[in-house]
């Protein structure tokens, strides 16, 4: 049987889907994946990956498949009601029952050696201070997935004082920034996440990347909910509770949702102290 699975998401959710789709392929045979993030599946011998920019996708792939699946947990009430993690929801959508599969990534030998060599003997911390939804003009983020600029700078400053090499892995066009920025492709960032001492993020990209290598992440919780996105051994730090509507992401709710949650990513020195204590440097 030939199956085509379409994933049109941000890269973190594509990483989260990797082992679920791999397990589906092992049980059901020939499996093709269409995604804007094809490099996430490089090295995975169980999956044939295609870019969604390919104009021949419908005629030569979808139209010749026995089954076509659009993997989208945001359509599931179990996800909205916080009953199940996003990976469990994807598992259900692929008829794998209600199973949980950690992400899985395959690095090339060169990617692995380069990252290991770069990190050897260094106290490197990768940090993702800003989500893709950050506003570049006023340090805001209507999905609460970004640190405030002042807080991110203070976190960088205190870690640097303790001789950590702090590298920002997601710049999102915020060009005025003191932190060292990593100008490389996404696979090299994921490889570095494997060998870094720690990773810290407000959005969930780094915790999915770390979990692909069975490592944990320090997660600052604002609008990203740990029940649906994070993992049991992640270190979760939150100062304010996020209030949600069900279902989420309806345009009629956006303004009111922002008004009641606009302060949830106002992290303080308290969160920095917790971060430092959790990486055993206080």
N, C-alpha and C positions, 0 to 999 in steps of 0.2 A: 504494500500500500504506500502511496506517495502522499505526504502531507505537507502543506505549506502553512507556516505560521507567520503572521504579520505583527510586528511590535513597533509602534510609532510612539515611543516615549522618550523621556530624558535618559541619559546614559546610566544613571544609578539604577533605574528600574530594569534596564536591559541586563545589567550585571546581576541583579537579583534573580533574574529569570533563567540564568545559564544552566544550573544543574537540573531545574525542573524540565526544561526543554530537552536536555541531554537524556534524562531518564525516559521521557516520552519517546525519543528517537530509538533508544535501546529496546523498548517494548514494542514499537510499532513500525520499525523499519525506516525507509528513506524519508528524511525530514529536511525541509528547506525552511530557512528563516529569512524574512525580508525586514530590514531595519536600517535606520540612518547611521547606526553605530556598528558597522560590520567588523571592526577590529576587535570588538569584545569577544567574538567567536573564533578568532584566528587560532589555529592550533587544535581546535576541537574536531576530532576525526569522525564524530558521530553526526555532525550537522553540516549542511551545505548552506552557506550564507550568501545573501544577495543584497545589494544596495537598493533602497527604494527609489533611487534616481534612474534606475534602468528602465527604459521605455518598453522593453520586451517582457516585462514581468507578467503582465496579464496573459498575453497570447502564448508565451512559451513556458510559463511556470504555473500560474494560478489556474489557467484554463485546462491544463493537462494534469492537475492534481486530483486525487480521489477525495481529499478533504482539505478545506480551507478554514483556518481558525484565526480570528482577531483576538489576541490575548489582551484583555483589558479588565483588570480587577475593579476599576472604578464603576463598572456597571453592576457590581454585586452588592446586595444589601448587607451581606456578612462583613464586607469590608467597611461600609459606611458606619455600621453600628459597632465597629471595633470588636467584633466577635472573633475575627481571624486576621492573622498576619498576611501581608500581601503575597508572600510565597505560598501559603496555604490556599489562598484564593486562586492563584495561577495553577496550582496543582489540581484543584477542582475543575477549572475550566479545561484542563487537558485530560480529564477523566482518569487522574491518578489517585483518586480518592482524596482524603483530607491529609495529605502527607507534607512534611516539611523537608526541604532540600536546601542545604547551604549553597551559596553561589560557588562557581568553579571557574577558574581562569587557567589558561595554558600559556606560559611564557616560553619564548624561544630561548635556546641556550645563551645566545648573545645578550638578550634582554635581562636574563637572570644574572649573568656574570657582571654585566655593566652596572646594574643596580647594587649588587652585593659589593663590588669594588668601590663604588662611589660612597657607600655608607660605612665601609669598614673603618673602624677606629674613630668614628664620628658620632656625636650625640645629636642625631638629626630628628627633628619633629616636623612632620608635614601638617599644615593647617589650611583648612578651607574656610576662610572667614565669611565669604559671600556666596550666596546661591545665585543661580542664573536669573532670578527675578529681582535682583537688587536694582534700586534706582541710582543711577550714577550722579544725579544732580543734587540730591539732598540726603544721602546716607539713609534712605528708607528702603522698605521691602514690604509690599502688601501681602506677602505670604509668610513673613516672619522667619524666613530661612537664612537670614544673614545677621552677622554681628554688626553692631554699630561701629562706625569707623574708629571712634575714640577708644572703645573697649578693645577692639582688635589690636590697636596700636599698643595699649597698655599691657595686654597679654604678651605680645611680641617682646616688649621691653623687659618684662619681668623674667621671661624665659631666657632671653639673651643675657641678662645679668648672671644667670646661673650656667652660662657657657653652653647653652643649647644652640644649635644651628637651626633657626626657624625658617622654613621655606613655604611660601604661599603657592598653592597649586592651582588656584582658580582666580583669574584676575578680573574677568567680567568688565573690561574696559575702564576699571578704576586705575588710572595711570599714575596719580600722585600718591605714592605709597613708599614707606621706608623699608618694609619687609622685602627680603630677597624673593624674587619671583622666578619660577621655574619655567623656562621657555622650551618646552619639549612636547612630544605627543602624548596622548592619553595612555598608551600602553607603557611608556616609560614611567609615567606617574604611578600607575598601578604597580609596576615592578618595584619602585621605590617605597611604596606603601608596605610592601612585604618585608623590607629590610630596615625601615625606619624604627627608631626607638619607640615612638608613639605617633599617633595621628589624632588630630582634633578637628571637629567640624560642627557647624550649626546645621547645615544641610546634611543629607545622608549619603552622599557619594563615597566618602572615605570609609564609612563603616561597611558598606557593601564590598568595596575593594579589599579591605582588610579581611573580611570574613571569607573571601575566596581562598585565603591562605590560612584559615582557622585562627585568626588573630582578632583581638578586640580593638575598639575605638573609643575615644572619649567624645561623647556627644552632648552638645549644649541644646537642650530642648526648648524650643519656642513654639513654632507652628507645626513641626514635624512630630508625629505621635509615635511613641516607642511601641505601643501595642500593635501597630500595623507595619512599622518599617524597620525597627531596630532589633537587635539580637540579645539573647538572655545574658551573655557575659559582657555586653557593652557597659561602659561606665557612663551613666546618664546623670547630667547635672541640669537642674531646672530651678528657676527662682519664682516663676509665675505660672499659674495654670492657664491653659488655652481653652477657651469656650468655643464649642462647635455647634453648627446646625446640621441637621440630617434631612436630606442629603447635602453633601458639600458641593461646592463649585457650581451652584446655580447662580446666574447673573443677578437675580433678585436679592440674593443674600450678601453679595460682595461688600456693599457699602457698610451695612450694619455689622457684618462679621469683622471688618477692619476696625470699626469704631470701638468694639468691645475687646479687641485683641492687640491694638496698635502698640501696647507697652510690653508685650510678652518677651520681646527680644532686647529689653533694656537690662542687660546683664551688668553686674557690679563687681567690685573687688571680691565679694564673697564667692562668686563663681571662679575667679582666678585662684583664690586660695584653695578651693576644692580641687581644681585641676592640678595644682602643684602638689597637693597632698596625695592625689591618686597616682602621680608618677614618681612618688617616693623621693621628693627633693625638698621637703620642708624639714 
